[in-house]
Amino acid sequence: MMKMHGLGDGPYWTISYAYFLSISSIYTLCFVIFGSLIGAWVVVMEIFPGFSLYRGLYEFGQYSFTGNYMGIDGMRWKDLNDSTNGMKEVLIIMFVEWLVVLFVAYYIDQVVALGSGVRRHPLFFLQCFRKKPSSSFRRPSLKRQGSKVFVKMEKADVSQEREKVEQLLLEPSTSHSIICDNLKKVYPGRDGNPEKFAVRRLSPALPRGECFGMLGPNGAGKTSFINIEKAPLTLQDFNLLWETLTGREHLQFYGRLKNLKGAALTQAVEESLKSVNLFHGGVGDKQAGKYSGGMKRRLSVAISLIGDPKVVYMDEPSTGLDPASRNNLWNVVKRAKQDRAIILTTHSMEEAEVLCDRLGIFVDGSLQCIGNPKEEEVDNLVRRLSTNANRVYRISGTQKFELPKQEVRIADVFQAVENAKSKFTVHAWGLADTTLEDVFIKVVRGAQSFNVLS
């Protein structure tokens, strides 16, 4: 903790030395002055790990001093059974403490929810003694049945992504920053409510240099997925700022958390401020409380990028910004994704189109759609119809193109689509004007209707 807050090596070792010196001094004084009076209470004192350690060091020192003075060996293995030195008690106490602390740490980790952990009941260890209900009275699991139907009806693009993950896992090395294999998250049922599947069989793979967008309604499971990935990821969030700290101080603090120090930390802070346009004019030395909303967002992005992380998560980074500030932030994110993977969640279709290389629609804890490799064949088909064709967007297996009317005949379009159907699956196509919102709403509603039926 002292290192994390920027304490130098000199003060750090001085404080550490003073702490252990005080502990050893207190124990030595109690043992030497009051040891003969308190008797068995010395053993009680040794329950404290520091006292137990220094009791052992004290006994080693006594044997070493006596051996050096009398020209004999110091403490040997047979001396551990000598009742006058207390080493046997010290070793027993330290071994028992190791076991006790191990189980106490495990219990606290299970009962106290930290980060993305799920808090268990304080008496969870008694559940193994509960009598399990007879299988003849067991209620059939509708969720499991629904899960099986879901697997059978999984979209082709999602299945292809899962197959790609399985193939990547067999390779000795890969350029992908994130590979998730059958990721799940289940919240246990409480107060008679069934357990909640927040994330179901999620298997995406993200290479370096890709921005993967996650779209979905509220409650779809995006945040649960984030919490699972939070340990290896760098979380960019508006609430990471303190009003009284300057932009430079924020970056110095988070840089130290990522083990940057000295000249490397100074250089990283300077480069981060420049990358988000907070360097010139002394802006980086102003308190964050005086920043505009756009400046705060850019500082948050700089915090997430300092230390050169290979994976960055961004949660609706441009929410609440005016168009000019939003465009500035988007330019920062575009530059940042050159050598890292970025996971972006957003409700802005425009932001998804501008920033994301691939998109997935997340509904009821699972990906309903994701980028399809056949999109390149569709692109080639359209380019053959018109060299001036302009792809407006590409999202989760659906593409939209703008073609000059004077260059294309409708009959040629129909013929090209019919020929394409013999090469790959075309689920739907049309010449009507559609928007990204239409695609999103259609996929979400279809997935929700399916979940109700299953």
C-alpha positions as CSV (number, residue, x, y, z in Angstrom):
1,M,0.0,0.0,0.0
2,M,2.8,2.4,0.8
3,K,4.4,1.7,-2.6
4,M,1.1,2.2,-4.3
5,H,0.7,5.7,-2.9
6,G,4.1,6.7,-4.2
7,L,6.4,6.3,-1.2
8,G,10.0,6.1,-2.1
9,D,12.3,3.2,-1.3
10,G,14.0,5.0,1.6
11,P,10.9,5.9,3.6
12,Y,9.4,2.5,2.7
13,W,12.3,0.5,4.2
14,T,12.6,2.8,7.2
15,I,9.0,2.4,8.1
16,S,9.1,-1.4,7.6
17,Y,12.3,-1.7,9.6
18,A,10.8,0.4,12.4
19,Y,7.7,-1.7,12.5
20,F,9.5,-5.0,12.8
21,L,12.0,-3.5,15.3
22,S,9.2,-2.4,17.6
23,I,7.5,-5.8,17.4
24,S,10.7,-7.6,18.2
25,S,11.7,-5.2,20.9
26,I,8.3,-5.5,22.7
27,Y,8.4,-9.3,22.6
28,T,12.1,-9.5,23.7
29,L,11.4,-7.2,26.7
30,C,8.3,-9.1,27.7
31,F,10.1,-12.4,27.4
32,V,13.3,-11.4,29.2
33,I,11.8,-9.2,32.0
34,F,8.4,-11.0,32.6
35,G,9.0,-14.4,31.2
36,S,9.7,-16.0,34.6
37,L,6.7,-14.4,36.1
38,I,4.0,-15.0,33.5
39,G,5.0,-18.6,32.6
40,A,2.4,-20.1,30.4
41,W,1.3,-16.7,29.2
42,V,4.4,-16.5,27.0
43,V,2.8,-19.3,24.9
44,V,-0.4,-17.2,24.7
45,M,1.6,-14.2,23.5
46,E,3.1,-16.4,20.8
47,I,-0.3,-16.8,19.1
48,F,0.5,-13.5,17.5
49,P,2.6,-14.5,14.5
50,G,5.2,-11.8,15.0
51,F,5.8,-12.8,18.6
52,S,6.1,-16.5,17.6
53,L,8.6,-15.6,14.9
54,Y,10.8,-13.6,17.2
55,R,10.6,-16.2,19.9
56,G,12.1,-18.6,17.5
57,L,14.8,-16.1,16.4
58,Y,15.5,-15.4,20.0
59,E,16.1,-19.1,20.8
60,F,18.3,-19.5,17.7
61,G,20.3,-16.5,18.8
62,Q,20.8,-17.8,22.3
63,Y,22.0,-21.2,21.1
64,S,24.3,-19.4,18.6
65,F,25.8,-17.2,21.3
66,T,26.3,-20.1,23.7
67,G,27.9,-22.3,21.0
68,N,30.2,-19.5,19.9
69,Y,31.3,-18.8,23.5
70,M,31.8,-22.5,24.4
71,G,33.2,-23.6,21.1
72,I,30.3,-26.0,20.4
73,D,27.6,-26.3,17.8
74,G,24.5,-24.1,18.0
75,M,21.0,-25.4,17.8
76,R,20.6,-28.9,16.3
77,W,17.5,-31.0,15.4
78,K,17.7,-32.9,18.7
79,D,17.5,-29.7,20.6
80,L,14.0,-29.1,19.4
81,N,12.7,-31.5,22.0
82,D,14.5,-29.6,24.8
83,S,11.8,-28.2,27.1
84,T,13.9,-25.3,28.1
85,N,14.0,-23.5,24.8
86,G,10.3,-23.6,23.7
87,M,11.1,-24.3,20.0
88,K,8.7,-27.2,19.9
89,E,5.8,-25.0,21.0
90,V,6.8,-22.3,18.5
91,L,6.8,-24.7,15.6
92,I,3.5,-26.2,16.6
93,I,1.9,-22.8,17.0
94,M,3.1,-21.6,13.6
95,F,1.9,-24.8,11.9
96,V,-1.6,-24.6,13.5
97,E,-1.8,-20.9,12.7
98,W,-1.0,-21.6,9.0
99,L,-3.9,-24.1,8.9
100,V,-6.3,-21.8,10.7
101,V,-5.5,-18.7,8.7
102,L,-5.8,-20.7,5.5
103,F,-9.4,-21.8,6.3
104,V,-10.3,-18.4,7.7
105,A,-9.1,-16.6,4.5
106,Y,-11.1,-19.1,2.4
107,Y,-14.2,-18.5,4.5
108,I,-14.0,-14.7,4.3
109,D,-13.4,-14.9,0.5
110,Q,-16.6,-16.9,0.1
111,V,-18.8,-14.9,2.5
112,V,-17.6,-11.4,1.8
113,A,-18.3,-10.4,-1.8
114,L,-15.4,-8.4,-3.2
115,G,-15.3,-7.1,-6.8
116,S,-17.3,-9.4,-9.0
117,G,-17.6,-12.3,-6.5
118,V,-20.9,-13.7,-5.4
119,R,-21.6,-13.6,-1.7
120,R,-22.4,-17.0,-0.2
121,H,-24.4,-17.7,3.0
122,P,-22.4,-17.6,6.2
123,L,-23.3,-21.2,6.9
124,F,-22.6,-22.4,3.4
125,F,-20.3,-25.1,4.7
126,L,-23.3,-26.9,6.3
127,Q,-25.0,-27.4,2.9
128,C,-23.1,-30.6,2.3
129,F,-24.9,-32.1,5.3
130,R,-28.3,-31.3,4.0
131,K,-30.3,-34.2,2.6
132,K,-30.7,-33.9,-1.1
133,P,-34.3,-34.3,-2.4
134,S,-35.2,-37.6,-4.0
135,S,-34.9,-37.7,-7.8
136,S,-38.5,-38.9,-8.1
137,F,-39.7,-35.6,-6.6
138,R,-37.2,-33.4,-8.5
139,R,-38.8,-30.7,-10.6
140,P,-37.6,-30.7,-14.2
141,S,-35.2,-27.9,-15.0
142,L,-36.9,-25.7,-17.5
143,K,-33.7,-23.6,-17.8
144,R,-31.7,-26.7,-18.8
145,Q,-34.2,-27.7,-21.3
146,G,-34.3,-24.2,-22.7
147,S,-30.5,-24.1,-22.8
148,K,-30.5,-27.3,-25.0
149,V,-33.1,-25.7,-27.4
150,F,-30.9,-22.6,-27.5
151,V,-27.8,-24.5,-28.5
152,K,-29.7,-26.2,-31.4
153,M,-31.0,-22.8,-32.6
154,E,-27.7,-20.9,-32.2
155,K,-27.1,-18.5,-35.1
156,A,-24.5,-19.6,-37.6
157,D,-22.3,-16.6,-37.0
158,V,-22.2,-17.3,-33.2
159,S,-21.5,-21.0,-33.9
160,Q,-18.6,-19.9,-36.2
161,E,-17.2,-17.7,-33.4
162,R,-17.4,-20.6,-31.0
163,E,-15.6,-22.9,-33.5
164,K,-12.9,-20.3,-33.9
165,V,-12.3,-20.1,-30.2
166,E,-12.0,-23.9,-30.0
167,Q,-9.4,-23.8,-32.8
168,L,-7.5,-21.0,-31.1
169,L,-7.3,-23.0,-27.9
170,L,-5.4,-25.8,-29.7
171,E,-2.8,-23.4,-31.1
172,P,0.4,-23.0,-29.0
173,S,0.5,-19.2,-29.6
174,T,-2.0,-16.6,-30.8
175,S,-2.3,-13.0,-31.5
176,H,-5.6,-12.7,-29.8
177,S,-5.8,-10.6,-26.7
178,I,-9.1,-12.2,-25.4
179,I,-10.3,-15.8,-25.8
180,C,-13.4,-16.7,-23.8
181,D,-14.4,-20.4,-23.8
182,N,-17.9,-21.2,-22.7
183,L,-18.1,-18.3,-20.2
184,K,-20.9,-18.6,-17.7
185,K,-22.2,-16.5,-14.8
186,V,-25.1,-17.7,-12.6
187,Y,-26.5,-15.8,-9.7
188,P,-27.9,-18.2,-7.0
189,G,-31.6,-18.2,-6.3
190,R,-32.8,-16.5,-3.1
191,D,-36.0,-16.1,-1.2
192,G,-37.7,-18.8,-3.3
193,N,-36.6,-17.2,-6.6
194,P,-34.8,-19.4,-9.2
195,E,-31.2,-18.9,-10.1
196,K,-30.5,-16.3,-12.7
197,F,-28.3,-17.1,-15.8
198,A,-26.6,-13.7,-16.4
199,V,-24.1,-15.0,-19.0
200,R,-24.7,-18.1,-21.1
201,R,-22.0,-20.0,-22.9
202,L,-20.2,-16.9,-24.2
203,S,-17.2,-17.7,-26.5
204,P,-15.9,-14.6,-28.2
205,A,-12.3,-14.1,-29.4
206,L,-10.7,-10.6,-29.9
207,P,-7.4,-10.1,-31.7
208,R,-5.2,-7.1,-31.1
209,G,-6.3,-4.0,-32.9
210,E,-10.0,-4.8,-32.8
211,C,-12.8,-2.9,-31.2
212,F,-15.6,-5.2,-30.4
213,G,-19.0,-3.6,-29.7
214,M,-21.6,-5.1,-27.4
215,L,-25.1,-3.9,-28.0
216,G,-28.1,-5.0,-25.9
217,P,-31.0,-3.8,-23.8
218,N,-30.7,-3.1,-20.1
219,G,-30.4,-6.3,-18.1
220,A,-29.1,-8.3,-21.0
221,G,-26.0,-9.4,-19.0
222,K,-23.4,-7.0,-20.4
223,T,-22.4,-5.7,-16.9
224,S,-22.1,-9.3,-15.6
225,F,-19.8,-10.1,-18.5
226,I,-17.8,-7.0,-17.6
227,N,-17.5,-8.0,-13.9
228,I,-16.2,-11.4,-14.9
229,E,-13.5,-9.9,-17.1
230,K,-12.7,-7.0,-14.7
231,A,-9.6,-8.6,-13.3
232,P,-7.6,-8.8,-16.5
233,L,-9.2,-5.7,-18.0
234,T,-8.7,-2.0,-17.5
235,L,-12.0,-0.4,-16.7
236,Q,-12.7,3.0,-18.1
237,D,-15.4,4.7,-16.1
238,F,-16.5,8.3,-15.3
239,N,-16.4,7.7,-11.5
240,L,-12.6,7.1,-11.4
241,L,-12.0,10.8,-10.9
242,W,-11.4,12.8,-7.8
243,E,-12.4,16.5,-8.0
244,T,-9.4,17.8,-6.0
245,L,-6.7,15.9,-8.0
246,T,-5.3,17.2,-11.2
247,G,-5.3,15.3,-14.5
248,R,-1.6,14.7,-14.1
249,E,-2.0,13.4,-10.5
250,H,-4.7,11.0,-11.6
251,L,-2.4,9.5,-14.2
252,Q,0.5,9.3,-11.8
253,F,-1.7,7.5,-9.3
254,Y,-3.0,4.9,-11.7
255,G,0.4,4.6,-13.4
256,R,1.9,3.5,-10.0
257,L,-0.9,1.0,-9.6
258,K,0.4,-0.5,-12.9
259,N,4.0,-0.7,-11.5
260,L,5.3,2.4,-13.4
261,K,7.8,4.5,-11.6
262,G,10.6,7.0,-12.2
263,A,11.3,8.2,-15.7
264,A,9.0,5.5,-17.2
265,L,6.0,6.9,-15.2
266,T,6.8,10.5,-16.1
267,Q,7.1,9.6,-19.8
268,A,3.8,7.6,-19.7
269,V,2.0,10.5,-18.0
270,E,3.2,13.0,-20.6
271,E,2.3,10.8,-23.5
272,S,-1.1,10.1,-22.1
273,L,-1.9,13.7,-21.6
274,K,-0.8,14.5,-25.2
275,S,-2.9,11.6,-26.6
276,V,-6.1,13.0,-25.2
277,N,-5.3,16.7,-25.8
278,L,-4.9,17.6,-22.1
279,F,-1.2,18.5,-22.2
280,H,-0.9,22.0,-23.8
281,G,-1.9,25.1,-21.9
282,G,-1.4,23.6,-18.5
283,V,-4.7,21.7,-18.7
284,G,-3.2,18.6,-17.2
285,D,-2.2,20.5,-14.0
286,K,-5.8,21.8,-13.3
287,Q,-8.1,20.1,-10.9
288,A,-10.4,17.5,-12.5
289,G,-13.4,19.3,-10.8
290,K,-12.8,22.2,-13.2
291,Y,-12.9,20.0,-16.3
292,S,-15.8,20.0,-18.7
293,G,-17.7,16.7,-19.3
294,G,-15.7,16.0,-22.4
295,M,-12.4,16.6,-20.8
296,K,-13.3,14.3,-17.9
297,R,-14.2,11.5,-20.3
298,R,-10.9,12.0,-22.2
299,L,-9.0,11.8,-18.9
300,S,-10.8,8.6,-18.0
301,V,-9.8,7.2,-21.4
302,A,-6.2,8.2,-20.7
303,I,-6.4,6.5,-17.3
304,S,-7.6,3.3,-18.9
305,L,-4.7,3.4,-21.5
306,I,-1.8,4.3,-19.2
307,G,0.6,1.4,-18.7
308,D,-0.1,0.1,-22.3
309,P,-2.7,-2.5,-21.4
310,K,-3.5,-5.1,-24.0
311,V,-7.2,-5.1,-23.2
312,V,-9.4,-2.1,-22.4
313,Y,-13.1,-2.1,-21.6
314,M,-15.1,1.1,-22.2
315,D,-18.7,1.4,-20.9
316,E,-20.7,4.0,-22.9
317,P,-17.8,6.4,-23.1
318,S,-19.6,9.2,-24.9
319,T,-22.8,9.3,-23.0
320,G,-24.0,12.8,-22.2
321,L,-21.4,14.5,-24.4
322,D,-22.1,17.2,-27.1
323,P,-21.4,16.3,-30.7
324,A,-18.0,18.1,-30.8
325,S,-16.7,16.5,-27.6
326,R,-18.1,13.1,-28.7
327,N,-16.1,13.3,-32.0
328,N,-12.9,14.3,-30.1
329,L,-13.3,11.3,-27.8
330,W,-14.0,8.9,-30.8
331,N,-10.7,10.1,-32.4
332,V,-8.9,9.2,-29.2
333,V,-10.4,5.8,-29.1
334,K,-9.6,5.1,-32.8
335,R,-5.9,5.9,-32.1
336,A,-5.9,3.8,-29.0
337,K,-7.0,0.6,-30.6
338,Q,-4.0,0.2,-32.8
339,D,-2.2,-2.5,-30.7
340,R,-4.8,-3.6,-28.1
341,A,-8.3,-5.1,-28.0
342,I,-11.2,-2.9,-26.9
343,I,-14.5,-4.0,-25.7
344,L,-17.1,-1.3,-26.0
345,T,-20.7,-1.3,-24.8
346,T,-23.0,1.4,-26.0
347,H,-26.6,2.3,-26.8
348,S,-25.5,4.7,-29.5
349,M,-25.8,3.1,-33.0
350,E,-23.7,5.9,-34.4
351,E,-20.9,5.3,-31.9
352,A,-21.0,1.6,-32.7
353,E,-20.7,2.3,-36.5
354,V,-17.8,4.7,-36.0
355,L,-15.6,2.8,-33.5
356,C,-16.3,-0.9,-33.8
357,D,-14.7,-3.4,-36.2
358,R,-17.2,-6.1,-35.1
359,L,-20.5,-6.0,-33.2
360,G,-22.5,-8.5,-31.2
361,I,-26.0,-8.1,-30.0
362,F,-26.3,-9.4,-26.4
363,V,-29.8,-10.5,-25.2
364,D,-30.7,-12.6,-22.1
365,G,-27.1,-13.4,-21.3
366,S,-26.0,-14.7,-24.7
367,L,-24.8,-13.4,-28.1
368,Q,-27.6,-13.5,-30.6
369,C,-25.6,-12.2,-33.5
370,I,-21.9,-11.5,-34.2
371,G,-19.7,-10.7,-37.2
372,N,-19.9,-13.2,-40.1
373,P,-17.0,-14.2,-42.3
374,K,-19.3,-14.4,-45.3
375,E,-19.7,-10.6,-45.2
376,E,-16.6,-10.2,-47.4
377,E,-18.3,-12.3,-50.1
378,V,-21.3,-10.1,-49.9
379,D,-19.1,-7.1,-50.3
380,N,-17.5,-8.6,-53.4
381,L,-20.9,-9.4,-54.9
382,V,-22.1,-5.8,-54.5
383,R,-18.8,-4.4,-55.9
384,R,-19.3,-6.4,-59.0
385,L,-22.7,-4.8,-59.4
386,S,-21.3,-1.3,-59.0
387,T,-17.7,-0.2,-58.4
388,N,-19.1,3.0,-56.7
389,A,-21.0,1.0,-54.1
390,N,-20.7,2.4,-50.6
391,R,-21.1,0.2,-47.6
392,V,-23.0,2.2,-45.0
393,Y,-22.5,-0.3,-42.2
394,R,-21.7,-3.9,-41.4
395,I,-23.1,-5.4,-38.2
396,S,-23.6,-8.9,-37.0
397,G,-24.1,-10.5,-40.4
398,T,-26.2,-7.6,-41.8
399,Q,-24.8,-5.1,-44.3
400,K,-26.2,-2.1,-46.0
401,F,-24.9,-0.6,-49.2
402,E,-25.7,2.6,-51.2
403,L,-25.6,2.1,-55.0
404,P,-26.0,4.8,-57.6
405,K,-29.3,4.2,-59.4
406,Q,-28.0,5.1,-62.8
407,E,-25.4,2.3,-62.6
408,V,-27.5,-0.6,-61.5
409,R,-30.6,-2.3,-62.9
410,I,-33.0,-4.0,-60.4
411,A,-33.1,-7.1,-62.6
412,D,-29.3,-7.4,-62.2
413,V,-29.6,-7.2,-58.4
414,F,-32.2,-10.0,-58.4
415,Q,-30.1,-12.2,-60.6
416,A,-26.9,-11.6,-58.5
417,V,-28.7,-12.5,-55.3
418,E,-30.1,-15.7,-56.8
419,N,-26.7,-16.7,-57.9
420,A,-25.2,-15.9,-54.5
421,K,-27.7,-18.2,-52.7
422,S,-26.1,-21.2,-54.3
423,K,-22.7,-20.2,-52.7
424,F,-23.7,-19.2,-49.2
425,T,-26.9,-18.7,-47.1
426,V,-28.8,-15.5,-47.6
427,H,-31.3,-15.2,-44.8
428,A,-33.0,-12.1,-46.1
429,W,-32.4,-9.2,-48.4
430,G,-34.2,-6.2,-49.8
431,L,-34.0,-2.9,-51.5
432,A,-35.9,-0.9,-48.9
433,D,-34.3,1.8,-46.8
434,T,-33.4,0.4,-43.5
435,T,-31.5,1.7,-40.4
436,L,-29.2,0.2,-37.9
437,E,-32.0,0.8,-35.3
438,D,-34.3,-1.5,-37.3
439,V,-31.7,-4.3,-37.3
440,F,-31.1,-3.9,-33.6
441,I,-34.8,-3.9,-32.5
442,K,-35.6,-6.8,-34.8
443,V,-32.9,-9.0,-33.4
444,V,-33.7,-8.1,-29.7
445,R,-37.4,-8.7,-30.1
446,G,-36.8,-12.0,-31.9
447,A,-34.5,-13.2,-29.1
448,Q,-36.9,-12.1,-26.4
449,S,-39.8,-13.9,-28.1
450,F,-37.8,-17.1,-28.4
451,N,-36.8,-17.0,-24.7
452,V,-40.5,-16.6,-23.7
453,L,-41.4,-19.7,-25.8
454,S,-38.5,-21.8,-24.6
